[in-house]
Amino acid sequence: MITAGIDMGSRTVKVVLLEDAKVEGAPALQFVVKGKHLMFPGDLDADAAADQAFEEALASAGLDRGAVGAVYATGAGRKMVKFATDSVTEMSAGAKGASFFYPSARTIVDVGAEEGRGIKTDGSGKATDFAGNEKCAAGAGSFAEAMSRALQMSLKEFGESSLRSDRSIPMNAQCTVFAESEVVSLIHSSTPKEDIAKAVLDAVASRVCAMVRRVGIDNDVVLIGGMVHNTGFVKSLQTAMGVDEIKLPDMPEYVSALGCALLAATQRA
């Protein structure tokens, strides 16, 4: 059976198509990703954006809608996907998706554009506890993005430049507006850009770490979401959490959509 997972994030729509396959001698079903697609919805409403992303994912896999047995949705806009068979929380989807890559995962850190969350799992891909920062962007990717703009750098350059700094500059502001004023002050005081970038990413990592500590930090720690691509943030988070390693999946922004597709497959098997 082919199932689909749709993650309706705050900025992007992610779709994953999954096929289960019985492998001789295997103790359980094996799953293969048949297709995936990410799009920025622009002016489309949530349902239309999900529908378009779903169609493009199907086209990339050479499938039609009739081949898909179930469609599960997650994310902030999951209730707006009218053609979805069911919906699941971001915590359930993230936990299930992370366990696909790392069955040993116990602590999952999910940091996207507007939200961050810490998820505790039981080792079977089931979420047992979570904490989030939905009311504050200072612990999410948009904060780093805003600060990179203030430094006139791309987000990729911003993350890479922070790795060249060995200074620790505290940032006290708790919101993007005031933090940007701090960054401007640092610029005016001729603070090197790499030191400012590290200060910003250290601040984001510190807030994320404080949130994750509310559910507890146990190995293995897995980071999912778009901030996986920010190498400076990954290093700052590893330092803040005091762990030897943070595991990074191959397709971090698709993990929750993958988790949806997995839940659709296992719950309807």
Backbone torsions as a table, in degrees:
resi	resn	phi	psi	omega
1	MET	NA	143.1	175.1
2	ILE	-103.5	131.0	176.8
3	THR	-123.2	161.0	-179.6
4	ALA	-127.3	143.6	173.0
5	GLY	-121.0	133.9	-179.6
6	ILE	-123.5	122.3	178.4
7	ASP	-106.1	109.9	-179.3
8	MET	-91.2	81.9	-179.5
9	GLY	-76.2	177.5	-177.7
10	SER	-70.6	-25.1	-179.4
11	ARG	-122.5	-26.5	-174.5
12	THR	-132.9	159.4	173.3
13	VAL	-113.8	126.4	179.4
14	LYS	-117.7	136.4	179.2
15	VAL	-127.2	136.0	173.7
16	VAL	-128.1	132.7	174.4
17	LEU	-106.4	130.3	-173.1
18	LEU	-127.2	139.2	176.4
19	GLU	-120.3	132.8	176.0
20	ASP	-91.5	152.3	-178.2
21	ALA	-147.7	132.5	176.5
22	LYS	-85.1	119.9	-179.4
23	VAL	-106.5	127.1	-177.4
24	GLU	-58.9	128.0	179.1
25	GLY	89.4	-12.4	179.7
26	ALA	-79.7	141.6	-177.5
27	PRO	-72.9	-17.0	-177.8
28	ALA	-150.7	173.4	178.0
29	LEU	-60.1	144.2	173.8
30	GLN	-106.3	148.2	-176.3
31	PHE	-123.9	142.9	179.8
32	VAL	-127.5	131.1	176.3
33	VAL	-75.3	117.0	-178.7
34	LYS	-87.9	-28.0	-179.0
35	GLY	-172.2	160.5	177.0
36	LYS	-154.6	159.0	179.9
37	HIS	-157.4	141.4	176.1
38	LEU	-126.2	135.9	177.7
39	MET	-144.4	152.8	172.7
40	PHE	-94.2	119.7	-170.4
41	PRO	-67.8	-20.4	-179.3
42	GLY	61.2	-126.7	-177.7
43	ASP	-90.0	1.3	-179.4
44	LEU	-71.2	146.6	173.0
45	ASP	-75.7	170.0	-170.8
46	ALA	-59.0	-46.1	-176.4
47	ASP	-66.9	-41.5	178.9
48	ALA	-65.7	-39.2	178.8
49	ALA	-65.2	-43.2	178.4
50	ALA	-63.1	-41.5	-179.2
51	ASP	-63.4	-43.7	-179.7
52	GLN	-66.6	-44.2	179.3
53	ALA	-63.2	-38.1	179.1
54	PHE	-64.2	-44.7	179.6
55	GLU	-62.7	-39.7	-178.6
56	GLU	-71.4	-34.1	175.4
57	ALA	-66.0	-42.5	177.8
58	LEU	-61.3	-43.1	-179.7
59	ALA	-62.7	-39.7	-179.2
60	SER	-66.7	-26.7	-179.9
61	ALA	-95.9	-3.1	-178.5
62	GLY	69.3	36.3	-177.7
63	LEU	-121.2	162.6	170.2
64	ASP	-117.2	172.1	-174.8
65	ARG	-61.3	-31.5	-178.2
66	GLY	-64.5	-17.5	-179.1
67	ALA	-82.3	-12.6	-175.0
68	VAL	-96.2	122.1	-176.2
69	GLY	-80.8	-28.6	-179.1
70	ALA	-157.9	147.2	178.3
71	VAL	-127.1	116.2	177.0
72	TYR	-107.6	143.6	-179.7
73	ALA	-120.0	151.6	174.9
74	THR	-143.2	179.7	179.2
75	GLY	95.9	174.5	-176.1
76	ALA	-59.6	-32.3	-178.2
77	GLY	-102.3	21.9	-173.3
78	ARG	-62.5	-32.0	-178.6
79	LYS	-73.3	-12.5	-178.6
80	MET	-89.0	-7.2	-179.9
81	VAL	-85.6	93.5	-171.0
82	LYS	-68.1	-26.5	-177.4
83	PHE	-88.7	-0.2	-180.0
84	ALA	-69.6	142.6	176.6
85	THR	-70.1	-38.0	-177.9
86	ASP	-160.0	173.6	176.5
87	SER	-135.7	154.0	178.8
88	VAL	-135.9	160.3	-179.5
89	THR	-72.5	160.5	177.4
90	GLU	-61.6	-34.6	-179.3
91	MET	-65.7	-46.0	179.9
92	SER	-63.4	-43.8	-178.7
93	ALA	-66.6	-43.5	-179.6
94	GLY	-64.0	-42.2	179.9
95	ALA	-63.9	-44.3	-178.7
96	LYS	-67.3	-42.0	-179.2
97	GLY	-66.9	-41.8	-179.6
98	ALA	-64.2	-37.0	-178.9
99	SER	-68.5	-21.3	176.3
100	PHE	-63.0	-40.8	180.0
101	PHE	-85.0	-39.0	-175.5
102	TYR	-133.6	90.2	179.9
103	PRO	-58.4	-22.5	-179.0
104	SER	-84.5	1.0	-177.0
105	ALA	-59.9	134.0	175.3
106	ARG	-122.2	-31.3	179.4
107	THR	-123.9	122.8	-179.5
108	ILE	-117.1	129.8	177.6
109	VAL	-111.5	119.9	-177.0
110	ASP	-115.0	110.6	-178.8
111	VAL	-125.5	111.0	177.7
112	GLY	-110.1	-155.5	-175.6
113	ALA	-69.7	-46.6	-172.9
114	GLU	-114.2	-14.2	-175.4
115	GLU	-134.6	154.7	171.9
116	GLY	-136.2	149.9	178.2
117	ARG	-153.7	151.8	173.3
118	GLY	-111.3	135.0	-175.6
119	ILE	-127.8	131.3	174.3
120	LYS	-102.3	133.2	-179.8
121	THR	-118.1	163.9	-177.2
122	ASP	-98.0	6.1	179.9
123	GLY	95.2	-8.4	177.9
124	SER	-111.7	8.6	-178.1
125	GLY	89.7	11.7	179.3
126	LYS	-104.6	131.4	178.3
127	ALA	-76.1	131.6	179.0
128	THR	-111.4	-17.9	179.2
129	ASP	-162.8	157.6	177.4
130	PHE	-157.1	161.5	172.5
131	ALA	-143.9	144.4	-177.0
132	GLY	-136.7	168.1	179.0
133	ASN	-125.0	37.1	-172.0
134	GLU	-55.3	-21.3	-176.0
135	LYS	-92.1	2.0	-177.0
136	CYS	-143.5	122.9	-179.4
137	ALA	-80.7	-7.1	-177.0
138	ALA	-67.5	-14.5	176.2
139	GLY	-109.0	33.0	-177.5
140	ALA	-144.9	177.5	-173.6
141	GLY	-65.9	-31.6	-177.6
142	SER	-63.7	-29.0	177.3
143	PHE	-64.2	-49.2	178.3
144	ALA	-63.5	-37.1	179.7
145	GLU	-64.1	-43.2	179.1
146	ALA	-63.6	-40.5	-179.8
147	MET	-70.4	-33.6	177.3
148	SER	-65.6	-36.1	177.0
149	ARG	-64.3	-38.8	179.2
150	ALA	-62.5	-29.5	178.2
151	LEU	-92.4	2.1	-179.3
152	GLN	56.9	47.5	178.9
153	MET	-129.9	152.1	171.4
154	SER	-72.4	160.8	-179.4
155	LEU	-63.0	-35.1	177.7
156	LYS	-65.2	-46.4	177.9
157	GLU	-62.3	-37.5	-179.1
158	PHE	-60.6	-49.4	-179.3
159	GLY	-65.4	-43.0	-178.0
160	GLU	-68.3	-36.6	-179.0
161	SER	-67.0	-32.1	-179.6
162	SER	-62.5	-26.2	-179.5
163	LEU	-70.6	-16.0	179.4
164	ARG	-88.7	0.0	-178.6
165	SER	-104.3	142.8	173.8
166	ASP	-121.2	16.6	179.2
167	ARG	-96.4	153.8	175.1
168	SER	-118.9	108.0	179.6
169	ILE	-112.7	114.6	-178.2
170	PRO	-69.7	140.4	172.5
171	MET	-115.9	122.1	-172.9
172	ASN	-95.1	-19.9	-176.7
173	ALA	-65.6	141.4	-177.7
174	GLN	-105.4	4.7	177.3
175	CYS	-140.9	161.0	-174.4
176	THR	-61.0	-40.8	-176.8
177	VAL	-61.7	-50.7	-178.2
178	PHE	-71.4	-34.5	178.3
179	ALA	-63.6	-37.6	178.7
180	GLU	-63.0	-34.9	176.2
181	SER	-65.2	-38.8	176.3
182	GLU	-62.2	-42.7	179.7
183	VAL	-62.6	-43.0	178.7
184	VAL	-60.9	-40.5	178.4
185	SER	-63.2	-40.6	178.2
186	LEU	-65.4	-38.3	177.7
187	ILE	-62.9	-44.2	-178.5
188	HIS	-66.8	-24.8	178.5
189	SER	-90.6	12.7	176.6
190	SER	63.6	30.3	174.5
191	THR	-71.1	130.5	-179.6
192	PRO	-56.8	144.3	-177.1
193	LYS	-59.2	-37.5	-178.7
194	GLU	-64.8	-32.7	178.1
195	ASP	-70.9	-37.8	177.9
196	ILE	-66.4	-43.8	179.8
197	ALA	-59.6	-44.2	178.8
198	LYS	-63.6	-39.9	179.5
199	ALA	-61.1	-42.7	179.7
200	VAL	-64.6	-49.0	-177.1
201	LEU	-68.6	-33.5	174.2
202	ASP	-62.9	-38.6	-179.9
203	ALA	-67.1	-43.1	177.5
204	VAL	-62.3	-46.1	-178.9
205	ALA	-62.2	-39.0	179.8
206	SER	-63.2	-41.6	179.7
207	ARG	-69.8	-40.0	177.2
208	VAL	-63.7	-44.0	-179.2
209	CYS	-61.5	-43.1	178.8
210	ALA	-60.3	-37.8	178.5
211	MET	-67.0	-45.3	-177.7
212	VAL	-66.1	-34.0	179.9
213	ARG	-61.6	-21.2	178.4
214	ARG	-67.1	-24.2	176.6
215	VAL	-104.6	-9.5	179.1
216	GLY	97.2	144.2	-179.2
217	ILE	-111.6	110.6	177.4
218	ASP	-126.9	145.1	174.7
219	ASN	-70.2	149.3	-2.9
220	ASP	-87.2	145.3	178.4
221	VAL	-97.2	128.6	-179.5
222	VAL	-121.6	131.8	176.8
223	LEU	-104.2	128.0	177.0
224	ILE	-126.6	168.6	-178.3
225	GLY	99.1	171.0	-174.0
226	GLY	-62.1	-26.0	-178.1
227	MET	-71.0	-7.2	173.1
228	VAL	-58.4	-31.2	-176.9
229	HIS	-75.8	-9.3	179.4
230	ASN	-93.7	99.3	-173.6
231	THR	-62.2	-34.2	178.5
232	GLY	-66.2	-40.1	178.7
233	PHE	-65.5	-41.1	179.9
234	VAL	-58.6	-44.2	179.4
235	LYS	-65.7	-43.9	-180.0
236	SER	-62.0	-40.1	-179.6
237	LEU	-67.8	-41.1	179.0
238	GLN	-60.6	-42.4	178.6
239	THR	-65.5	-44.7	-178.6
240	ALA	-63.4	-38.0	-177.8
241	MET	-81.9	-16.5	178.7
242	GLY	67.5	35.7	179.6
243	VAL	-110.4	155.4	-179.2
244	ASP	-73.0	-29.0	-175.6
245	GLU	-154.2	142.6	168.8
246	ILE	-115.2	122.5	-177.6
247	LYS	-80.2	137.2	-174.7
248	LEU	-122.4	114.2	179.8
249	PRO	-70.8	161.6	-176.1
250	ASP	-67.2	-34.7	-176.9
251	MET	-125.7	69.6	-168.9
252	PRO	-60.3	-36.4	-177.7
253	GLU	-75.8	-12.3	-179.4
254	TYR	-100.0	-0.5	-171.4
255	VAL	-60.6	-42.5	-179.0
256	SER	-69.0	-38.3	175.7
257	ALA	-63.8	-40.0	176.3
258	LEU	-62.0	-42.6	178.0
259	GLY	-59.4	-39.0	176.0
260	CYS	-59.4	-48.4	-178.7
261	ALA	-63.5	-37.5	177.3
262	LEU	-65.2	-43.8	178.6
263	LEU	-64.1	-37.7	177.5
264	ALA	-62.7	-40.0	-178.5
265	ALA	-70.4	-44.6	-174.8
266	THR	-76.7	-33.5	-179.1
267	GLN	-78.0	-21.1	-178.4
268	ARG	-108.1	3.5	-179.4
269	ALA	-68.0	NA	NA
